[in-house]
Amino acid sequence: VVQLPPLLNADECSLFILEQGTLTEAHTGTVKPTVGIVGQVALNGEAVMATQPAGHESFDSSMDYENASAYYCMPLMLKGEVLGVVRLVSFAEDCSAFSTEQMTILEIAGLSVA
C-alpha cells in the first residue's frame, strides 16, 4: 500500500482491515465501519469515487479529510465478504477525480492484497 501513491499520483493510500465489526487502520486506530466514506464502503461492499469528499453524504470529519480533493475507496473482498477497504486520497487543487486507469491499478493491487 505504501508504494501505491506515487504510481497513482495520489497523496495517500490507506488500508483498513474489517474485523469483528470494526475497521482498523495503523494511523487512526479503530473506528466503527459505519463512520465516514470508508465505513460506507465496508458496509455495502461497493466502491466510492468522491470528488470534494467533504460534500459526500457519508462524509464524517472524525474519519475523512475535509481538505481532500478526491477519494477513491474500494472494498477488499473474498468470496463475497468484505475483508477491508483501501482508500486513495488526493489533496491536489487541480484533481477532480482519479482516472479509470488509476482505479484499475488500485483494483488489481486490491485483488493481490485480498
Sequence and secondary structure as in RCSB ss.txt:
>XXXX:A:sequence
VVQLPPLLNADECSLFILEQGTLTEAHTGTVKPTVGIVGQVALNGEAVMATQPAGHESFDSSMDYENASAYYCMP
LMLKGEVLGVVRLVSFAEDCSAFSTEQMTILEIAGLSVA
>XXXX:A:secstr
 TTHHHHHT SEEEEEEEETTEEEETTTEEE TTSHHHHHHHHH   EEEESGGGSTT  TTTS TT SEEEEEE
EEETTEEEEEEEEEE  TT     HHHHHHHHHHHHHH 
